[in-house]
Amino acid sequence: MLIEIDAADDPRLADYVRLREVSLRHSLEAEQGLFIAEGSKVIRRAVAAGYRPRSFLLAERWLDELAEVLAGCPEVPVYVVSEELAERVTGFHVHRGALASLERQQRHTAPGLIAASRRLVVAEDIVDHANVGAIVRSAAGLGWDGLLLSPRSADPLYRRSVKVSMGAVLSFPWARLEDWAGAVPALREAGYVVAALTLAPGSVSLPEFAADLAARPRRLAILLGTEGHGLSDTWAAQADVAVRIPMLGGIDSLNVAAAAAVTCYALAEAVPPAEVAFGVTGQSAG
């Protein structure tokens, strides 16, 4: 359903207004139950993953590129605009002139992922959307089973997170923890070795920890702390082991997204992945 629009204040474009304003978007997207996909590849992945489009906002040159996607949902409005108008509406230069608004879905639960997984990444108060997207991309690409996020962590379905993850957040299992204080004890009770990535005194090196896991494979959860301050004292104290990435050149640590990638790679072969197919609620589908 092609609809040409030439006015930035057209109410039909409300889903796309001021996309760079994080606090506004967080409120709007939570209230309306939507999220934004940016770029033709991410739009394709979102629709293929089963997210229902509310509308598309496209420059004319993308109509042929996305023709197959649009044909699959003929009832969904396609707002055709100039790239200049798209920039006025969204507040930034739209990536390749293609956006889609889609309905949010809560596909997994923290208890479901904990029960069905063997290796999990657990993020505490990581507030940068790009870091969340990069962590998801690394965890998905390196074969981990899922991601758990503390209540204050950034939204994986925010436009920036989705873009940086290259759309991986649309299919990779993730869930938000409801009980921050009880999260680590719950993992330990479920049989996970909980490893805190930290520079704390007494921490073991990542290669040493990987060798120990390879000798005695167990379920594993790695804890990643917020940008700047790292893990809280509570989570660090509740973990089974503190692990550090050995560093050289006078550098004490990596950005949390880089640290996640290094750690996921180093430990991927030490713990076999879960042999399950996740359903939309995060429970094993067998």
N, C-alpha and C positions, 0 to 999 in steps of 0.2 A: 504494500500500500504506500506508493510514493506520494509525498506531500512536500511541495516546495515552500520554504519559509524564508522571508527576507527581512524580518524584524527581530532584533535581539531580545525584545521584551515579550515575545509571543509566549503565552502561558504553557503552551504545549512543550516547551523546552525546559520546563522547571527542573527536571531531573539533572540537567547538565549545568546549572548555574553555578559559577564561582567554584570550580573544582579545586582550585589551589588552596582554598581556605579550609584547613583541616577541621577546626572546631565546628564550623557551619556544616561541613559535609558529614561529619560524624553524627551530628544531631539529625540531619535530614535523612541520611541513609538508614539510620537505625529506626527512625520514626516511620519511614515509608517502606522499609523492608527491601531495599534495593542496593545494588552496587554497580560500579562502572567498569567496563572493560575497554581498554584503549589499544588501538591498532588491530589490523585485520587478522593477524595470527592469533592474538589473544581472544578476539571475538569468536573466531572459529572454534577455539578450544573450549570456550565457555558454553557455547551452544551444543557442541559435541558431548560435553560432560553432563548435559541435561539441565542446565540452568535456563529458565524460561525468560526470553527477552520481553521487556516492556516496550522498548522502542529502540531505533537506531538513529544516530546523528552522523550523516555522511556527506563528505564532499562528493560532487558528481562523479569524479574520476574513480571512485571506489565502488560504484554500482555494479560494474561488470565483474570486478574482482570478488565481490561477495554475493554474486547473483545466486549461487547455489544455496547459500545460507538463507538469503532473503526468501527464496522460493519455498524453503522448508517451513516458513512461518508467515504465510501470506496475510494473516490477520493483524500482524504487528506493524504499527506505523513506522515508516522510514522517512525521517525528516532530512530533506536534501537542502544543504546550505552551502554558501561560499565559505572558503577557509577563513576569510576575514571575519565573517559573521560568527563562525564557530569560535574564533579567538575572543571575540567580544563577549560571547555568552559564557564561555568557560573560564576566561581570565588568563589563558596561556595559549601558546602556539600548539594546537592540537596535533598530537603525534600522527603523522601521515593522514590526517583528516578523517579518521574513523573512530567512532565511539559507539558503545551500546550500553543501555541501561537494562539490568537483569534483576530478577527476583532472587533475594537471598534464600539460602536453605541451610539449616543446621543439620549437617549430614552425619556427624559423629558426636559421641559423648566421651568425656574423659574416662569414666568407668569402663565403657566399651572398648576403648583403645588400650587401656591398661590390661584388661582381661585377655585381649586377642593378640597382643603384640609380643615381640621378643626384644626389640631394640627401639627405644624412643629418645627423641630430643625433647628437653623440657626447658622452656624459656621463662625466666623470671623478670618481669617488668622491662622488657625490651621495647622501648617506646618509639624507635625510629622505624617507619614503615619500610624503608629500603632494606634495613637489616633483617626485618622479619621475612621479606620476600626473598632475600639472598639465602637465608637459613633454610627456608622451605625448598628452594631450588637445589641446594647442596644435599639436603637430607633425601629428597626424592631421587635425585640423580645418582646418589651413592647407595640406594637401596634400603634406606631405613624404613621402619614401619609406620611412623607417625610423629606428630608434633603436638605437645601439650603446652598451652600458654597460660601464664598466671593472669588473674583478673585484670591487671593494669597494663598488660602488654598491648602493643599496637594491633590494629585490626588487619588480619590477613587478607580481607576482601576489599580493603581500601585500594583505590586506583593505583597508587604508587607501589604497594605490596604486590598486587597482581602483575603489574608490568615488570618489576624487577625479577619476579619469580618465573618470568616467561610463561605465565599461565599455570605453573605447577600447583599453585594453591587451589586450583579448580578441581583437581583430581586427587592430590595427595591428602591422606587422612590427617585432620587436625581437629583439636577441640580445646575449649577454654575450661580451665580448672575453676570450680566454684569455691573450693575450700583451699585457700593459699596455705594456711598453717598446717593443714593435715595432708597436703599433697605428697611430701616426701615419705612420711610414715605409711601412706597408702601404697606407694610404690614398693617400699620394702616389704610390707605385708604380703604383697602379691608376688614376691619372690625375685624382685629386681635387685641387682647390685646398683646402687645409686652413686654415680661418680660426679663430684663437683669440680668443674673446671675453674681453677683458682690458683693464685700465686702464694697461697698461705704456706707458712713454714711447715715442713714435714710432708709436703705434697710429693707424690711419686711422678716420675717422668712419664709422658704418654707412651713411648716405646716400651718401657718397663711394664706399664699397666696392660698394654696390648698383648705382650708376651704371656702375662699371667692369665688373661682371659682366654687366650688361644689354648693354653694348657688345661684350663678348667672352664669350658663354655657355660655361661649363665645368662639369664635375662639381664638386660642392661638399660639403664636410663642415665643420660648425661645431662647435667644441669648447667645452663648458661645464664650468666648474670647480666644485669642492665649495663648499658653503656656508661663508662666512667667509673662507677663504684663497684661493679661486679656483683657477685651474689650477696644476698643478705646474710647476716650472721646466723639467722635461724636456719635457713636452708643449708648453708655450709656445715653447720654443726650437726644437722640431721643426716647428712650424707654418709655413706659407708667409707668412702675414700676421696681424698683430694688429689687431683691430677693436674699437672702443668705441662705446657708445650715448651720444650727446651728452646731457648732463644740465644742469639748471638748479637754482636755488634752494638752492645749497649742498649738494645731494645728489650723492654721487659715483657711486652705482650703484644698480641695482635688485636685488630678490630674484631668484635664479637662474631661478625658474619664470617670473616676469614678463619677465626679460631674454630667455628663450627664446621667449616669445610675440612680443615686439617684433621680435626678429631673424628668426624664421620668417616673419612677415608681411612685413617689409621686403625679404626676399630671395626670396620665393616666386616672383615674376614674373620674376626675373632668370635663373633656371635652370629649364628645362622639367623636369617630373617624368618618372620612368621610365615607359616604355610597356610594362609587364610585368604579369603576374599571378603572385603569389608562391605557390609550393607550400608544403607543410607543413614542408619542410626548409630553406626560405629560398632555394631555387634557383628560377630563373625557370621558370614553366610555359609560357612562350611568349606 
